[in-house]
């Protein structure tokens, strides 16, 4: 990996921003250079939000994502809005419940049951962001498993460590078995 420009998008309350923070933390722990930013509407919970993480082997000059090479979307609105103006080479990870437009120009699209896995296999919808992190790390090989797990555990509430480890495992399994 020389430079990853990662954009995560969904709605407020899905943990997209926390997921981006965790990816950045894992990159720092792995000795990479990183920058992280986020934006969300004034309605916060339920409104659109996006978070971005740059990860590089070399120092980062400009700290904003300009041309994402990876996009993860959890809502239809995010898919519709954030895929505009992306390069066809951008890898797209989307929840399998989303409807893919007929003229979708992307070469690498991965559809996984992220939201369903959080709800049904982990047992808690709020862990969808951690399920997504497991899938993202398995797809992109950003860090080793131990480093990613450490970053997750640094940022989740005390008492939720076990369920978040399960969510991370389930996210990895989604990619391995896909």
C-alpha positions as CSV (number, residue, x, y, z in Angstrom):
1,X,0.0,0.0,0.0
2,X,1.4,3.4,-0.9
3,X,-1.7,5.5,-0.2
4,X,-5.3,4.7,0.6
5,X,-8.0,7.3,0.4
6,X,-11.0,5.8,2.3
7,X,-14.5,7.3,2.5
8,X,-17.1,5.8,4.7
9,X,-20.7,7.0,4.4
10,X,-24.1,6.3,6.0
11,X,-26.5,8.0,8.3
12,X,-25.9,9.5,11.7
13,X,-26.0,6.9,14.5
14,X,-24.5,4.1,12.4
15,X,-21.0,4.7,13.8
16,X,-19.4,5.7,10.5
17,X,-17.3,8.4,12.1
18,X,-16.1,6.0,14.9
19,X,-15.2,3.5,12.2
20,X,-13.1,6.0,10.4
21,X,-11.4,7.0,13.7
22,X,-10.7,3.3,14.5
23,X,-9.2,2.8,11.0
24,X,-6.9,5.8,11.5
25,X,-5.9,4.6,15.0
26,X,-5.0,1.2,13.6
27,X,-2.9,2.8,10.9
28,X,-1.0,4.9,13.5
29,X,-0.5,1.8,15.6
30,X,0.9,0.0,12.5
31,X,3.4,2.9,11.9
32,X,1.6,4.5,9.0
33,X,0.9,8.1,8.4
34,X,-2.7,9.0,8.6
35,X,-5.3,11.8,8.6
36,X,-9.0,11.6,9.5
37,X,-11.9,13.9,9.0
38,X,-15.7,13.8,9.1
39,X,-18.8,15.7,8.2
40,X,-22.5,15.3,9.0
41,X,-25.7,17.3,8.7
42,X,-27.2,19.3,11.5
43,X,-29.8,16.6,12.1
44,X,-26.9,14.2,13.3
45,X,-28.8,11.0,14.2
46,X,-30.5,9.8,11.0
47,X,-29.0,12.4,8.8
48,X,-26.3,11.8,6.2
49,X,-22.7,11.6,7.4
50,X,-19.4,10.7,5.9
51,X,-15.9,10.2,7.3
52,X,-12.6,9.9,5.6
53,X,-9.3,8.4,6.4
54,X,-6.0,8.8,4.5
55,X,-3.4,6.1,5.2
56,X,0.0,6.3,3.7
57,X,3.5,4.8,3.9
58,X,4.9,8.3,3.4
59,X,4.1,11.7,5.0
60,X,0.8,13.2,4.0
61,X,0.9,16.7,2.5
62,X,-2.8,17.4,1.9
63,X,-5.0,16.0,4.6
64,X,-8.3,15.7,2.8
65,X,-9.4,12.8,0.6
66,X,-9.5,14.0,-3.0
67,X,-9.9,10.9,-5.0
68,X,-11.1,8.0,-2.9
69,X,-9.9,4.6,-3.9
70,X,-12.2,2.9,-1.4
71,X,-15.8,3.8,-0.5
72,X,-18.0,2.0,2.0
73,X,-21.7,2.8,2.1
74,X,-24.5,1.7,4.5
75,X,-27.5,3.6,3.1
76,X,-29.1,4.1,-0.3
77,X,-28.7,7.8,0.0
78,X,-25.0,7.5,0.6
79,X,-24.7,5.2,-2.4
80,X,-26.5,7.6,-4.6
81,X,-24.6,10.7,-3.4
82,X,-21.1,9.6,-2.8
83,X,-20.5,7.5,-5.9
84,X,-20.9,10.5,-8.1
85,X,-17.6,11.7,-9.5
86,X,-15.6,8.7,-8.3
87,X,-13.1,6.9,-10.5
88,X,-14.4,3.6,-11.9
89,X,-11.4,2.0,-10.3
90,X,-12.6,2.9,-6.8
91,X,-13.5,-0.2,-4.8
92,X,-17.1,0.0,-3.4
93,X,-18.2,-1.9,-0.3
94,X,-21.9,-1.7,0.2
95,X,-24.5,-3.3,2.4
96,X,-26.3,-5.9,0.3
97,X,-29.7,-4.4,1.0
98,X,-28.8,-1.4,-1.3
99,X,-30.1,-1.2,-4.8
100,X,-27.3,-0.9,-7.4
101,X,-28.2,1.5,-10.3
102,X,-28.2,-0.1,-13.8
103,X,-25.5,2.2,-15.0
104,X,-23.1,1.6,-12.1
105,X,-19.7,2.1,-13.6
106,X,-17.5,0.6,-10.9
107,X,-15.1,-2.3,-11.6
108,X,-14.9,-3.7,-8.1
109,X,-18.1,-3.8,-6.1
110,X,-18.4,-5.9,-2.9
111,X,-21.9,-6.4,-1.5
112,X,-22.0,-7.9,2.0
113,X,-24.8,-8.2,4.6
114,X,-23.2,-5.8,7.1
115,X,-26.3,-4.5,8.7
116,X,-28.0,-7.9,8.9
117,X,-24.8,-9.5,10.3
118,X,-24.7,-6.9,13.1
119,X,-28.4,-7.5,13.9
120,X,-28.6,-11.3,13.4
121,X,-25.2,-12.8,14.1
122,X,-23.7,-10.3,16.5
123,X,-27.1,-9.5,18.1
124,X,-26.8,-5.7,18.1
125,X,-27.5,-3.4,15.2
126,X,-25.1,-0.8,16.7
127,X,-22.1,-3.0,15.9
128,X,-22.5,-2.6,12.1
129,X,-19.6,-0.2,12.1
130,X,-17.3,-2.8,13.7
131,X,-18.6,-5.5,11.3
132,X,-17.7,-3.1,8.5
133,X,-14.2,-2.5,10.0
134,X,-13.6,-6.3,10.0
135,X,-14.7,-6.5,6.3
136,X,-12.7,-3.4,5.3
137,X,-9.5,-4.7,6.9
138,X,-9.9,-8.1,5.4
139,X,-10.5,-6.5,1.9
140,X,-7.7,-3.9,2.1
141,X,-5.2,-5.5,4.5
142,X,-4.6,-2.2,6.3
143,X,-3.1,-3.8,9.4
144,X,-2.8,-7.2,11.0
145,X,-5.7,-8.5,13.0
146,X,-4.1,-7.9,16.4
147,X,-3.5,-4.2,15.6
148,X,-7.0,-3.7,14.3
149,X,-8.5,-5.3,17.3
150,X,-6.4,-3.2,19.7
151,X,-7.7,0.0,17.9
152,X,-11.3,-1.2,18.1
153,X,-11.0,-1.9,21.9
154,X,-9.4,1.5,22.5
155,X,-12.5,3.2,21.1
156,X,-15.5,1.2,22.3
157,X,-17.3,1.6,25.6
158,X,-16.1,-0.4,28.6
159,X,-18.2,-3.5,28.9
160,X,-18.7,-3.9,25.2
161,X,-15.3,-5.4,24.3
162,X,-16.6,-9.0,23.8
163,X,-19.5,-8.0,21.5
164,X,-17.2,-5.8,19.5
165,X,-14.6,-8.5,19.1
166,X,-17.4,-10.7,17.8
167,X,-18.5,-8.0,15.4
168,X,-14.9,-7.7,14.1
169,X,-14.7,-11.5,13.6
170,X,-18.0,-11.6,11.8
171,X,-17.0,-8.8,9.4
172,X,-13.8,-10.6,8.5
173,X,-15.8,-13.8,7.9
174,X,-18.1,-12.0,5.5
175,X,-15.1,-11.4,3.2
176,X,-13.4,-14.7,3.7
177,X,-16.6,-16.6,2.9
178,X,-17.8,-14.3,0.0
